[in-house]
């Protein structure tokens, strides 16, 4: 089973190919394919690649499903003996993405034309 640990918005997520996750809100349209480049760890069965802190050339391909709201957080302010009661709430918005592929990229450097050392 191939999985990866990525960093997005100061938080780390464990992702699996074919699964759907909610990440911090991004201003992209649904159906758009995005690449998440901040890959910290990739595991493919017994083989584990750990970055220092990131794995170079590794990325995660994902498709944006849409925008969703998280659970409601109730904030209640109360001061005894002062008749002060304020109840408010908040629902955080997230971007739901479907993970298509986790790729490590190639470790070989490509030779540029005319740069082969001869």
N, C-alpha and C positions, 0 to 999 in steps of 0.2 A: 504494500500500500504506500503510495507516494503522497507525502504531505510536506508543507512548508510553513515556516513562521515568518510573517511579514510585519512591517511596522507602517502604520498609517495614522496620522493625526496624534502622535505621541502614545498610541496604544499598540499592543502586539496582538496578532490574531493567528491562530492555528487554522490553516486552510487545507482542504482536500479537493482534488479534482472532481468536478461534477456537483459540488455542493454550492449552497447559496449562503452568503453572509451579509451582515449589515455593517457598513463602515461609516465614518463621519461624512456629513453632507458634502457632495461635490456638485458643481454646476455643470452637469452633462445631461444630454437627452437620453431617454430610454432607448435601448437598442444599440447604443454606441459601444464599441469595443475599446477598452482601456488597458494599459499596461501598468502594473504595480512593480516598481523597480527596487524598493527597499526590502530585499529578501535577506533575512538574518540566518536562516537555516533551511536546508532541504534534506529530506530523508527519503530514500528509495530502497525500502527493504532493510538490508543490513548495512548499506552504504549511507553514511551521514556526512554532509558537507556543512561546516560551520563557518560563518564569515567573521571577519575581524574589522569592524563590526558587521559589514555587509559583504555579500558574495558578489564579486564583480561579474558582469555579463549575465547574471541570473535575473529572470523576471517572471511575472505571473500574468497571464492573459485572462481577462475577465470581460463579461458583457453586462452592461447596466440594465437591470430589470426595471427599476423605478425608484421613487422616493416614498419612504414610509415613516411613520411616527412611532417612537418608543412608548413605553408605559408612562402613565401620568405620575408625576411626583408632586405630592401635596406638601405645601409649605404653610405651617400654621404658627403665627406669632401671637403670643399671649403674655400679658403682664397682669399679675394678680392685683386685686384691689384698685385697679385703675380703669376698669371697663374697656380694656384694649384687647380686641380680638380681630385678627386679620387672617383670612384664609385665601391663599392663592395656589395656583398649580402651574405646572410646566410640562410640556411634552417635547422631547428632543427629536429633531428630524435626522433621519439617516438615509443613506443611499444603499439600496439592496443590489448586490452584484452576484452574478453566477460565475463561478470559477471554471474556465475552459481548459487551461493547460498551465502546468508548472514546468518551466524550462530552465536548464542550467546554462545554456549557451555553449559555445565551443571554447575550449581552453587554448586552441592553437591560434597564433597570431597570423593574420592574413598578410601575405607579401604584396606590397604595392608595386605597380608597374614601374620598372626601372630602378627599384630600390633593393635588388637582390644581392648587392655587394660585389658585382663584377664590373 
